[in-house]
Amino acid sequence: MDDLLKEAIADAKAVRETALANAKMALEEAFTPKLKSMLSKKI
């Protein structure tokens, strides 16, 4: 039973890390064009 709990916690951490990485990539993809256009307007 203990091993099952440890595995579940490890899986949850892996899922969380994957979700965070995906969210980070999605944010970068969403903001990069806007940031680039803002920077190019200032130059």
LODRENKOL-86452 format. One record per atom (N, C-alpha, C, CB): x, y, z. Coordinates in pm, whole numbers, plus 50000, padded with zeros to 5 digits. Glycine has a CB too. Layout:
N
XYZ...
END
This chain:
43
500834987950000500005000050000500865012550000499065000150121501955012050075502865023550086503485026949950503965020650188503895016449878504505018649746503515024849649505025005449690502275020549659501225025949571501045040849595499895018449595501075044749722500935058849758502115066849705500815060349911503325061349722504525068149673504485069849522505795060349714504025059249454503905060049307502885070449266503525046349249501775070949336500725080649304501245094849323499475078349392502005097149430502565110449455503585114049347503225111049596504435104449310505425106749205504725109949072506345094449189503665102449041502905104948917502275118748919501815094248899501715122549033501075135649044502095146749023500395137249181503295144949078504345155049060504745156048914505575151649147504865144548847505235144448706504165151348621505455130048657502905148448651501795154748577501815169848599500425148848623502065173948722502105188248756503235195248681502275190148909504405188848678505545194748608505265195948459506815186448630504645185748402504305186048260503285197148231503745172448215502295198248318501275208648301501895222448311500165207048406502805224348406503475237348420504315240448297504365237548546505035230548246505855232648127504975236348007506675219948095503845229447992502915232447882502335246447895501785222147878501985250348016501425263648039502455274348007500935265148185503695271948047504775281348021504965283247870506085276548086504965272047797505125272747652503965280047587505265258747593502765277347633501585283947577501645298947601500305278047637502075302947721502185317247751503235323747663502525319347900504375317047648505435322647563504945324247420506685313647567504245314247369503725315047232502705326147218503095301747191501925328347322500895338747317501515352747326499895336847429502535354347409503075367747434504225371747343503515368547574504955362247288506125365647207505785374947090506755353047154504755372147010504455381446899504115395446947503305376046816503355396447056502975409547110504205416947159501965408047225505075409947231506295416347282507185420947167507065406647374507305412547065508145416346951507595428746881508245404646851506295429446863505725441046795505845453546882504245438446760505695451947014505855463447104507295468447100505475459547249508245459347100509655463247097509995469846964510555450947120509495464446854509825470246724509205484046707509355461046612508075486646771507465499946763508285510246840506035499546817508915505946949509705515147031511045518646968509935509147168511545509546884512855511846823512745521546705513485498646775
END
